[in-house]
Amino acid sequence: MIKEHTTKACLMQTGSNLFNIMKGLLILFFSLFSLVAVCQVPEPNNPEENPHQVNQWMVDSLNHRPIDFYLNHPDIDKYAKLFFMGKFAASDDNFTFAFLDSVLTTNEETSAFYLFVFNCVLKITDGALSEYIGQDCRAYLETYPCDFIALKHNELYAENYYKWINYAAYEYYFEEDPVASTNKSIAALKQIVAQKCADQSFELEEIRKSVIQFIAEND
C-alpha cells in the first residue's frame, strides 16, 4: 500500500514537473515571438534597403534623463524608438508621420525624445517626407514659439535651426498671400513670446524676416 502511494506521488510529481516545463517553454516561445514582432518593420522602413533614411545620431541622455528612460517608456511610439536605434528607416508613411507629429506632444516626459527624433529625421529627409516635415515645423513654431527659438542655442539643434525655419517658411509660401499670412502669424506669436520669453522678441522678428526672405527668393 505504501509502495502504491509512493508510486502515485512520484507520478503526480513528474506530471507537475512536466507541466511546469511545458509552461516555461510556452512562456519563452511567446516572449520570443513578441520580441520578433516588435522588432519587425514594414518593408518601406527596412533600414538595410533604405540606409540613407536611417538615424546616424545617438545620445546617452536627453533633458537630464538617461536615454533608457525614453526607450523603455510605454507612452513612446515603438517606431520612434526603433528609428532612434537605427532599426527603422524614415519614409513618407503613417508609421513615420505618427511619431513625427508627436513633436507637438504636451507630455513633458516624452517631449524631449520626440523633439530629438524629429530633428534627426529633419537632417536626412527628402522628397515627400520633407513636405510633411514642413507642416510640423510650422506647427511647432506656432504652438511653442519660445521652444522653437530655444533651438538656436541648444547644441543638439543649433546646426539645424535655420533648416527648421526654412521648412516652416515652405509652408507659408503656399498660402494664398504668403507674406500677409506670415505677418499675421508672427504678430499673434509676439503676444506669447512677450509673456513667456520676452528677451527673445528680437529673435522672433528675425524668424519673420527669414520667412519673408525665403518667400521672396522662391516666388
Secondary structure, 3 states (H helix, E strand, C coil): CHHHHHHHHHHHHHHHHHHHHHHHHHHHHHHHHHHHHHHCCCHHHCCCCCHHHCCCCCCCEECCEEHHHHHCCCCCCHHHHHHHCCCCCCCCCHHHHHHHHHHHCCCCCCHHHHHHHHHHHHHHCCHHHHHHHHHHHHHHHHHCHHHHHHHHHCCCCHHHHHHHHHHHHHHHHCCCCHHHHHHHHHHHHHHHHHHHCHHHHHHHHHHHHHHHHHHHHHC
